[in-house]
Amino acid sequence: MKALILVGGFGTRLRPLTLTVPKPLIDFANKPMILHQIEALKAIGVTEVVLAINYQPEVMLKFLKGFEAKLGIKITCSQETEPLGTAGPLALARDKLIDDSGEPFFVLNSDVISEYPLKEMIEFHKAHGGEASIMVTKVDEPSKYGVVVTEEATGKVEKFVEKPKIFVGNKINAGIYLLNPSVLDRIELKPTSIEKEVFPKIAAENKLFAMVLPGFWMDIGQPRDYITGLRLYLDSLRKKSSSKLAVGSHVVGNVLVDDSAEIGEGCLIGPDVAIGPGCVIESGVRLSRCTIMQGVRIKKHACISSSIIGWHSTVGQWARVENMTILGEDVHVCDEIYSNGGVVLPHKEIKSSILKPEIVM
């Protein structure tokens, strides 16, 4: 089987992290976002992954070549010269996706994090015999999304309703699809939306079916959702393989710590924290609801909550960093500084407090 991952554009919503690496390579729970997806695809027998990309393909491929050998899966790029929406990239990658097997192929949005029940999706797809399957997830506030209205018993998609004013259902598109090769015949090589132009036509022919995603789901393409996604992911890890989570008197709730990180005396870590490789957390530090990326040093008695600390940054003694502060790569926050929602571009030194959310250029 094959799969296409829609990698897309510049990742503006996750700046300043995407100023250093393409969005799919940003660490999430101590490994690049896209690796969570590639590993899940490999686990159910996918042999080739095509990345639909229009920005920095060399960086992506160079990075992923190492994983190609390790995972035993072929990874190739299909590069857009102009943005082609969510369906155009499938037409562009047509030759890479079609082979003699006639097997369906997966399409995933690269921002989506979940438990990836792909094996169940294959079984669902084969059972209904339609042309395409989409994964849907239930949400509390469907009026913010496009809602997928389905036949309850079979999962057959009846229609799509964009941001409904009155309640029509609570299932939304989760950005994971399984498509027969014939779907490619419906897509022209031009900017096209799979959700708005392709799927409604397949649904009109009664050939589109929706499977409700078990477990958690989150689009982690922006900081607040990234932090929420981390909480959901660590919750899921607790249920599935809790041995990967940190334990100790200094740990509260779910915490993921790389083996090479050092944690000093008298710290309180958690809940919902990921600490990456080579990090040094000095004594008396308090961390909650945050990601600390590779090579970061957090100095004595600093306090960090609801924030993302980019690679090789430093947070000074007694500093306080909170309220969705995002530090880009190699940012140095001086001692006793307070950051309330600062978004700091790479290679900066912060010598005065950031009292209200703002971008520091």
C-alpha positions in Angstrom: 0.0 0.0 0.0 1.0 3.6 -0.5 0.2 6.9 1.3 0.3 10.6 0.5 0.9 13.1 3.3 -0.2 16.7 2.5 2.7 18.7 3.9 1.6 22.0 2.4 3.0 25.4 2.9 5.0 27.7 5.2 3.5 26.8 8.6 2.9 30.5 9.4 0.7 29.6 12.4 3.6 27.9 14.2 6.2 30.6 13.6 8.8 31.2 15.0 9.5 27.4 15.1 8.9 27.1 11.4 11.5 29.7 10.7 14.1 27.0 11.6 12.6 23.8 10.2 9.6 22.9 8.0 6.4 22.4 10.1 6.3 18.6 9.7 9.8 18.3 11.3 8.9 20.3 14.4 9.1 18.0 17.4 5.9 16.8 19.0 6.2 14.6 22.0 10.0 14.3 21.3 9.8 13.3 17.6 9.0 15.1 14.4 5.2 15.5 13.8 5.4 13.6 10.5 7.2 10.7 12.0 4.2 9.8 14.2 2.2 9.4 10.9 4.9 7.6 9.0 5.4 5.1 11.8 1.7 4.4 12.0 1.5 3.9 8.2 4.5 1.5 8.3 2.9 -0.5 11.1 -0.1 -1.4 9.0 2.0 -2.4 5.9 2.3 0.8 3.9 5.5 0.5 1.8 5.8 3.9 0.2 5.0 7.4 1.5 4.8 10.4 -0.9 5.1 13.8 0.7 3.1 16.5 -1.2 5.2 19.6 -0.5 5.8 23.1 -1.9 8.3 24.4 0.6 11.9 23.3 1.4 11.6 19.7 0.0 15.4 19.2 0.2 15.4 19.8 4.0 12.5 17.4 4.5 14.0 14.6 2.3 17.5 14.9 3.7 16.1 14.6 7.2 13.8 11.7 6.4 16.3 9.6 4.4 17.8 8.5 7.7 14.4 7.2 8.9 13.7 5.6 5.5 16.5 3.0 6.2 15.6 2.7 9.9 11.9 2.1 9.3 12.3 0.2 6.0 9.8 2.4 4.1 10.3 4.3 0.9 9.8 8.1 1.2 9.6 10.4 -1.8 8.6 14.0 -2.6 6.1 15.4 -5.0 6.8 19.1 -5.3 4.2 21.7 -6.2 5.5 24.8 -8.0 2.2 26.6 -7.1 -0.2 25.8 -4.2 -2.6 23.2 -5.4 -5.0 23.0 -2.4 -5.9 19.7 -0.9 -6.8 17.8 -4.0 -4.4 19.1 -6.7 -1.4 17.4 -5.0 -3.1 14.0 -5.6 -3.3 14.7 -9.3 0.3 15.8 -9.3 1.5 12.7 -7.6 -0.8 10.4 -9.6 2.1 8.4 -11.2 3.6 7.8 -7.7 0.3 6.6 -6.2 -1.0 4.3 -8.9 0.5 0.8 -9.4 -0.8 -2.5 -10.7 -2.2 -3.6 -7.4 -5.3 -1.5 -7.6 -5.1 -1.2 -3.8 -6.6 2.0 -2.1 -4.1 4.5 -0.8 -4.1 6.7 2.4 -4.1 10.5 2.3 -3.2 12.3 5.6 -3.0 16.0 6.6 0.4 16.4 8.2 -1.0 18.5 11.1 -3.2 15.8 12.5 -2.3 13.8 15.6 -4.4 10.9 16.7 -4.1 7.2 17.5 -4.3 6.5 13.7 -6.6 3.5 13.7 -5.6 2.7 10.1 -6.0 -1.0 10.2 -9.7 -0.6 11.3 -10.1 1.9 8.5 -8.9 -0.6 5.9 -11.5 -3.1 7.2 -14.2 -0.5 7.2 -13.3 0.5 3.6 -13.4 -3.0 2.3 -16.7 -3.8 4.1 -18.6 -0.9 2.6 -17.3 -1.3 -1.0 -17.5 2.4 -1.9 -14.9 4.5 -3.6 -13.6 6.5 -0.6 -13.6 6.5 3.2 -13.0 9.5 5.4 -12.2 9.6 9.1 -14.5 11.8 11.1 -14.2 12.9 14.7 -16.9 14.1 17.1 -16.6 17.7 18.5 -18.4 19.7 21.1 -18.9 22.8 19.0 -19.6 21.7 15.4 -20.7 25.3 14.4 -16.9 26.2 14.1 -16.3 23.5 11.5 -17.6 21.9 8.3 -19.9 19.1 9.5 -20.2 15.7 7.8 -23.8 14.4 7.9 -23.9 10.6 7.7 -26.4 7.7 7.7 -26.0 6.4 11.2 -26.2 2.7 10.4 -23.8 2.5 7.5 -21.7 5.6 7.7 -22.7 6.6 4.2 -22.0 10.4 3.8 -25.2 12.2 2.9 -23.9 15.8 2.7 -21.4 18.4 4.0 -22.6 21.5 5.9 -20.1 24.4 6.3 -20.3 26.0 9.8 -23.9 25.2 10.5 -26.0 27.7 12.3 -28.5 25.0 13.5 -27.4 21.6 14.7 -27.2 19.0 11.9 -24.6 16.7 13.5 -21.3 16.8 15.5 -18.9 14.9 13.2 -16.1 16.8 11.4 -13.5 15.7 8.8 -10.5 14.4 10.7 -8.1 14.8 7.7 -7.4 11.0 7.2 -8.7 9.4 4.0 -8.5 6.0 2.2 -9.2 6.3 -1.5 -9.6 3.9 -4.4 -7.3 4.8 -7.4 -10.4 5.8 -9.4 -10.7 8.9 -7.2 -7.7 10.3 -9.1 -9.7 10.3 -12.3 -12.0 12.9 -10.7 -9.2 15.4 -9.9 -7.7 17.8 -12.4 -4.1 19.2 -12.0 -5.1 22.6 -10.8 -5.8 24.2 -7.4 -8.7 22.1 -6.0 -10.2 21.4 -2.6 -10.8 17.7 -1.9 -13.3 18.6 0.9 -15.4 21.1 -1.1 -15.1 19.9 -4.7 -14.2 16.2 -4.8 -15.9 14.6 -1.8 -19.4 16.1 -2.4 -19.5 14.6 -5.9 -18.5 11.1 -4.6 -21.1 11.5 -1.8 -23.8 12.4 -4.4 -23.1 9.0 -6.0 -23.5 7.2 -2.7 -19.8 6.1 -2.8 -18.4 8.1 0.2 -18.4 6.6 3.7 -17.3 8.0 7.0 -15.8 6.1 9.9 -15.9 7.7 13.4 -12.4 8.0 14.8 -12.0 6.2 18.1 -9.8 7.9 20.7 -8.4 11.5 20.6 -7.8 13.8 17.6 -6.2 17.2 17.3 -5.0 19.5 14.5 -1.7 20.8 16.1 -1.0 23.4 13.4 -1.1 26.3 15.9 0.5 26.7 19.4 -2.7 26.5 21.6 -3.8 23.3 19.8 -0.3 21.9 19.9 -0.3 22.2 23.7 -3.8 20.6 23.9 -2.7 17.9 21.5 0.3 17.1 23.7 -2.1 16.6 26.7 -4.3 14.2 24.6 -1.3 12.3 23.2 0.2 11.8 26.7 -3.2 10.7 28.0 -3.3 8.1 25.2 0.3 7.0 25.9 -0.7 6.5 29.6 -3.4 4.0 28.5 -1.4 2.2 25.8 2.2 2.1 27.0 2.6 3.9 30.3 6.2 2.6 30.6 7.4 5.3 28.2 6.3 8.0 30.7 8.5 9.4 33.4 8.0 8.4 37.1 9.4 9.8 40.4 8.6 12.1 43.3 9.3 15.1 41.1 6.7 14.1 38.4 3.0 15.1 38.4 0.7 13.6 35.8 1.9 12.6 32.3 5.5 13.6 31.5 7.7 12.4 28.7 11.5 12.8 29.2 14.2 11.8 26.8 16.8 9.5 28.3 19.6 11.9 27.6 18.0 14.9 29.5 19.2 15.8 33.0 16.9 16.9 35.7 18.2 18.6 38.9 17.1 18.3 42.6 13.8 19.7 43.9 12.1 20.1 40.5 8.3 19.7 39.9 7.6 18.5 36.4 4.1 18.1 35.0 1.4 17.6 34.1 1.6 17.4 30.3 5.3 18.1 29.7 7.7 16.8 27.0 11.5 17.3 27.6 13.7 16.6 24.6 17.2 15.1 24.1 20.2 16.8 25.7 18.1 19.2 27.8 19.4 20.4 31.2 16.7 21.2 33.8 18.6 22.7 36.8 17.4 22.4 40.4 14.1 23.9 41.7 12.5 24.3 38.2 8.7 24.1 37.8 7.3 23.0 34.4 3.7 22.4 33.4 1.8 22.0 30.1 4.9 22.8 27.9 7.3 21.4 25.4 11.1 21.8 26.0 12.9 21.0 22.7 16.3 19.5 22.2 19.4 21.1 23.8 17.5 23.6 26.0 18.8 24.7 29.4 16.3 25.8 32.1 18.2 27.5 34.9 17.5 27.2 38.7 14.0 28.1 40.0 12.6 29.1 36.6 8.9 28.5 36.0 7.4 27.6 32.6 3.8 26.9 31.8 1.6 26.6 28.7 4.6 27.4 26.4 7.0 26.0 23.8 10.7 26.4 24.2 12.6 26.0 20.9 15.8 24.1 20.3 19.0 25.2 22.1 17.4 28.0 24.0 18.1 29.1 27.6 15.7 30.3 30.3 17.5 32.2 33.1 17.3 31.7 36.9 13.9 32.7 38.5 12.5 33.6 35.1 8.8 33.0 34.5 7.5 32.0 31.1 3.8 31.5 30.5 0.6 32.1 28.6 1.6 30.6 25.2 5.1 32.0 25.1 6.9 30.6 22.0 10.7 30.8 21.9 12.2 30.2 18.5 15.6 28.4 18.2 18.5 29.7 20.2 16.7 32.3 22.3 18.2 33.4 25.6 15.9 34.7 28.3 17.9 36.5 31.0 17.6 35.9 34.8 14.4 37.1 36.5 12.6 37.9 33.3 8.8 37.5 32.9 7.3 36.6 29.6 3.5 36.8 29.2 2.7 35.3 25.8 5.9 36.5 24.0 6.6 35.1 20.6 10.3 35.4 20.1 12.1 34.9 16.8 15.3 32.8 16.7 18.7 34.0 18.0 17.5 36.7 20.3 18.4 37.6 23.9 15.6 38.8 26.1 16.8 41.3 28.7 13.5 43.0 29.6 10.2 41.5 30.5 7.4 40.9 28.0 4.3 42.0 29.9 1.7 41.4 27.3 1.5 39.0 24.3 3.6 40.4 21.5 6.1 39.4 18.8 9.7 40.1 19.5 11.6 40.6 16.2 
